Amino acid sequence: MTRNLPALIGWMAGTLVSFSALAVSIRELQGRFSVFEMLSLRNAAGLAILLGLALARPDLRATLRPRRVPLQVFRNVVHFGGTYAWAVGVTVLPLALVFALEFTTPIWVAGLAVLVLGERLTGPRIAAIALGFLGVIVILRPGASGLQIGALLVLFAAMAFGVTTISTKALTRTESTFAILVWMNALQLPMNLAGADPLFWTRIPDAPLLPVLGICVLGLSAHWCLTNAYRYGDAILVVPLDFLRVPLIAIVGFALYAERLDPFLFAGAGLIIAGILWNLRAEARA
């Protein structure tokens, strides 16, 4: 069900552009900064923006005190590992491959919800998991080209994002979305700085401006746009629109980096999204 189709399309357009431009920003800066350094920059900028909002908005500031510290720490350790693995994948794999494999996250969520939250293992969930697994096999074709370490890293990232989704679902019972974002950046900043050159900040003035700005703001803008999209439409509408990230980033990768348009990738991604939509439709009817 959609509550405002033009608003839904507008927020999803912002989501698609933000995620795609973030990947390009990482690719453009990979020769100047390590992944730890790029993620440190992202966390520092995100924290500065959010704390600035907290200073300007007393109502936001009042929500910052964490109520479930162990779960906050667990969520951010897992998310840190997933984000690092995803960013490494962006630097070594075709961009469309990264995005297609990342779409297995809802499959991981479906499986983890059964194992961790005790939710029922329904027929549509089994079908979604099976189609997701089949889609990954079609995309990677392990017997034809072997498994690349970068692809395994992105699959790990998708699994980590699945754990993060389950953890976030639990956190939202007691914490505001704003507080979750603030603590995400505050906790992950020192984790990334631990692997960064202490003087990497001195290289920022010599780096191209647009990719640096992209690293700083696009992660926040992508999640902000996606969150608002869910306000105007149900998941059964949002997920297919979000899937447009795959052909969009494939075109970007082809235009900027001469990356091949792989029909197996689109076929496998289609299987993954079919499984996700099957499960979403079944849950909407339940």
PLY file of the C-alpha trace (Angstrom):
ply
format ascii 1.0
element vertex 286
property float x
property float y
property float z
element edge 285
property int vertex1
property int vertex2
end_header
0.00 0.00 0.00
1.24 3.48 -0.84
0.24 6.57 1.10
1.81 9.09 -1.32
3.31 7.71 -4.52
5.15 10.88 -5.66
6.76 11.24 -2.22
7.71 7.55 -2.21
9.34 7.83 -5.64
11.15 11.03 -4.62
12.62 9.52 -1.44
13.61 6.34 -3.29
15.32 8.41 -6.00
17.35 10.05 -3.23
18.16 6.60 -1.84
19.34 5.24 -5.19
21.49 8.27 -5.98
22.99 8.39 -2.47
24.01 4.72 -2.34
25.39 4.77 -5.89
27.33 8.02 -5.37
28.72 6.71 -2.07
30.14 3.65 -3.83
31.69 5.86 -6.53
33.17 8.15 -3.85
34.86 5.17 -2.17
36.17 3.92 -5.52
37.53 7.39 -6.41
39.37 7.80 -3.08
40.77 4.28 -2.75
44.21 5.30 -4.01
44.48 8.16 -1.51
42.97 6.69 1.66
42.65 3.25 3.19
39.19 1.84 3.90
39.71 2.53 7.61
40.52 6.16 6.81
37.50 6.65 4.55
35.19 5.14 7.16
36.79 7.29 9.87
36.01 10.36 7.77
32.43 9.16 7.30
31.92 8.55 11.03
33.52 11.85 12.06
31.41 13.86 9.62
28.26 11.96 10.52
28.86 12.50 14.23
29.51 16.22 13.71
26.29 16.63 11.68
24.18 14.70 14.19
25.60 16.45 17.25
25.00 19.78 15.53
21.36 18.78 15.12
21.23 17.72 18.77
22.54 21.12 19.87
19.90 22.87 17.79
17.05 20.56 18.81
16.52 19.94 22.55
13.94 17.24 21.74
16.61 15.24 19.90
19.18 15.86 22.60
16.82 14.43 25.20
16.80 11.04 23.42
20.57 10.49 23.32
21.04 8.61 26.59
21.47 4.90 25.72
19.27 2.48 27.62
20.72 -0.80 26.32
24.47 -0.27 26.17
25.51 -3.94 25.62
23.16 -4.26 22.63
24.40 -0.92 21.24
28.00 -2.16 21.47
27.17 -5.55 19.92
25.25 -3.95 17.06
28.05 -1.55 16.24
30.86 -4.10 16.42
28.96 -6.26 13.91
28.02 -3.28 11.74
31.64 -2.07 11.78
32.79 -5.43 10.42
30.07 -5.48 7.78
30.70 -1.92 6.63
34.44 -2.53 6.37
33.88 -5.70 4.33
31.39 -3.92 2.05
33.76 -1.00 1.43
36.63 -3.38 0.61
34.30 -5.11 -1.84
33.58 -1.78 -3.54
37.31 -1.27 -4.11
38.00 -4.70 -5.64
34.78 -5.92 -7.32
32.51 -4.61 -10.08
30.05 -2.24 -8.42
26.97 -4.10 -9.69
28.29 -7.34 -8.18
28.66 -5.67 -4.78
25.12 -4.30 -4.87
23.60 -7.57 -6.10
25.25 -9.61 -3.34
24.28 -6.98 -0.76
20.65 -7.68 -1.64
20.96 -11.02 0.16
20.65 -9.06 3.44
16.84 -9.60 3.69
17.46 -13.33 3.14
19.84 -13.35 6.11
17.27 -11.41 8.13
14.59 -14.00 7.35
16.84 -16.84 8.51
18.21 -15.03 11.55
14.73 -14.01 12.70
13.88 -17.69 12.97
17.10 -18.59 14.82
17.44 -15.52 17.07
13.92 -14.17 17.54
12.11 -17.50 17.42
9.90 -16.46 14.51
8.11 -19.18 12.56
9.87 -20.79 9.57
7.13 -20.44 6.96
7.01 -21.82 3.44
7.61 -18.40 1.84
10.63 -17.85 4.10
12.07 -21.20 3.06
11.45 -20.26 -0.59
13.08 -16.85 -0.10
16.18 -18.40 1.46
16.38 -21.07 -1.27
15.96 -18.54 -4.09
18.52 -16.25 -2.46
21.04 -19.09 -2.23
20.35 -20.07 -5.85
20.72 -16.45 -6.94
24.15 -16.21 -5.30
25.24 -19.40 -7.09
24.08 -17.99 -10.44
25.89 -14.69 -9.83
29.18 -16.16 -8.64
29.22 -19.39 -10.72
31.89 -20.87 -8.40
32.59 -23.80 -10.70
33.31 -21.46 -13.62
35.48 -18.75 -12.14
36.21 -19.73 -8.56
35.13 -17.78 -5.51
36.74 -14.36 -5.17
37.69 -13.25 -1.68
35.99 -9.91 -2.39
32.68 -11.67 -3.11
32.95 -13.62 0.14
33.60 -10.36 1.99
30.44 -8.80 0.54
28.41 -11.88 1.48
29.82 -11.56 5.00
28.81 -7.88 4.93
25.27 -8.83 3.92
25.09 -11.32 6.80
26.46 -8.69 9.20
23.87 -6.19 7.96
21.24 -8.85 8.62
22.43 -9.17 12.23
22.45 -5.38 12.45
18.86 -5.22 11.20
17.70 -7.69 13.85
19.63 -5.75 16.53
18.19 -2.44 15.35
14.69 -3.88 15.49
15.30 -4.76 19.14
16.90 -1.39 19.92
14.03 0.66 18.51
11.84 -0.57 21.36
13.80 1.62 23.78
16.03 3.94 21.69
15.17 6.63 19.14
16.38 6.35 15.54
18.40 9.52 16.10
20.16 8.03 19.15
20.96 4.83 17.25
22.60 6.87 14.47
24.58 9.02 16.92
25.92 6.03 18.84
26.66 4.20 15.60
29.05 6.95 14.54
30.42 7.57 18.05
31.26 3.89 18.67
32.55 3.06 15.20
34.77 6.14 14.85
37.45 4.87 17.30
37.25 1.38 15.76
38.10 2.79 12.33
40.69 5.24 13.67
42.54 2.29 15.24
43.35 1.04 11.72
44.01 4.45 10.16
47.17 6.49 9.75
47.02 9.09 12.56
48.06 11.77 10.07
45.62 10.87 7.30
43.69 14.10 7.99
46.59 16.05 6.48
45.89 14.43 3.10
42.28 15.58 2.94
42.98 19.08 1.48
44.77 17.50 -1.51
41.96 15.01 -2.23
39.21 15.71 -4.81
36.43 17.63 -3.10
33.31 15.86 -4.40
34.29 12.31 -3.35
35.34 13.61 0.09
31.97 15.32 0.50
30.32 12.13 -0.73
32.02 10.05 1.96
30.98 12.62 4.57
27.27 12.94 3.81
25.98 10.23 1.47
25.80 7.43 4.04
23.54 9.54 6.24
21.48 10.82 3.31
20.94 7.30 1.92
19.55 5.94 5.19
17.55 9.11 5.80
15.92 8.86 2.37
15.24 5.12 2.73
13.70 5.60 6.18
11.40 8.31 4.83
10.45 6.13 1.86
9.05 3.55 4.29
6.81 6.29 5.72
5.06 6.62 2.36
4.92 3.02 1.17
5.02 -0.53 2.44
8.03 -2.80 1.99
6.30 -4.59 -0.90
6.66 -1.32 -2.88
9.93 -0.01 -1.43
11.99 -3.17 -2.04
11.39 -3.37 -5.84
12.27 0.32 -6.17
15.38 -0.20 -4.05
16.35 -3.07 -6.35
16.78 -0.49 -9.13
20.13 0.19 -7.46
21.54 -2.85 -9.28
20.90 -1.74 -12.90
21.69 1.87 -11.97
25.09 1.05 -10.49
25.75 -1.36 -13.38
25.31 1.55 -15.81
27.52 3.77 -13.62
30.20 1.08 -13.43
30.08 0.59 -17.20
30.26 4.34 -17.91
32.98 5.26 -15.40
35.07 2.10 -15.09
34.24 0.05 -18.22
32.82 -2.74 -16.05
31.15 -5.53 -18.04
27.35 -5.87 -17.95
27.03 -9.51 -16.83
23.71 -11.23 -17.71
24.33 -13.88 -15.03
24.50 -11.12 -12.42
21.10 -9.75 -13.42
19.58 -13.24 -13.56
20.89 -14.10 -10.10
19.81 -10.76 -8.68
16.35 -11.38 -10.14
16.13 -14.68 -8.25
17.16 -12.96 -5.01
14.58 -10.19 -5.36
11.89 -12.71 -6.37
12.46 -14.59 -3.12
12.34 -11.39 -1.09
9.10 -10.25 -2.75
7.50 -13.68 -2.32
8.18 -13.57 1.41
7.04 -9.94 1.74
3.77 -10.62 -0.09
3.06 -13.66 2.08
3.74 -11.71 5.29
1.55 -8.82 4.10
-1.35 -11.25 3.64
-0.81 -12.99 6.99
0 1
1 2
2 3
3 4
4 5
5 6
6 7
7 8
8 9
9 10
10 11
11 12
12 13
13 14
14 15
15 16
16 17
17 18
18 19
19 20
20 21
21 22
22 23
23 24
24 25
25 26
26 27
27 28
28 29
29 30
30 31
31 32
32 33
33 34
34 35
35 36
36 37
37 38
38 39
39 40
40 41
41 42
42 43
43 44
44 45
45 46
46 47
47 48
48 49
49 50
50 51
51 52
52 53
53 54
54 55
55 56
56 57
57 58
58 59
59 60
60 61
61 62
62 63
63 64
64 65
65 66
66 67
67 68
68 69
69 70
70 71
71 72
72 73
73 74
74 75
75 76
76 77
77 78
78 79
79 80
80 81
81 82
82 83
83 84
84 85
85 86
86 87
87 88
88 89
89 90
90 91
91 92
92 93
93 94
94 95
95 96
96 97
97 98
98 99
99 100
100 101
101 102
102 103
103 104
104 105
105 106
106 107
107 108
108 109
109 110
110 111
111 112
112 113
113 114
114 115
115 116
116 117
117 118
118 119
119 120
120 121
121 122
122 123
123 124
124 125
125 126
126 127
127 128
128 129
129 130
130 131
131 132
132 133
133 134
134 135
135 136
136 137
137 138
138 139
139 140
140 141
141 142
142 143
143 144
144 145
145 146
146 147
147 148
148 149
149 150
150 151
151 152
152 153
153 154
154 155
155 156
156 157
157 158
158 159
159 160
160 161
161 162
162 163
163 164
164 165
165 166
166 167
167 168
168 169
169 170
170 171
171 172
172 173
173 174
174 175
175 176
176 177
177 178
178 179
179 180
180 181
181 182
182 183
183 184
184 185
185 186
186 187
187 188
188 189
189 190
190 191
191 192
192 193
193 194
194 195
195 196
196 197
197 198
198 199
199 200
200 201
201 202
202 203
203 204
204 205
205 206
206 207
207 208
208 209
209 210
210 211
211 212
212 213
213 214
214 215
215 216
216 217
217 218
218 219
219 220
220 221
221 222
222 223
223 224
224 225
225 226
226 227
227 228
228 229
229 230
230 231
231 232
232 233
233 234
234 235
235 236
236 237
237 238
238 239
239 240
240 241
241 242
242 243
243 244
244 245
245 246
246 247
247 248
248 249
249 250
250 251
251 252
252 253
253 254
254 255
255 256
256 257
257 258
258 259
259 260
260 261
261 262
262 263
263 264
264 265
265 266
266 267
267 268
268 269
269 270
270 271
271 272
272 273
273 274
274 275
275 276
276 277
277 278
278 279
279 280
280 281
281 282
282 283
283 284
284 285
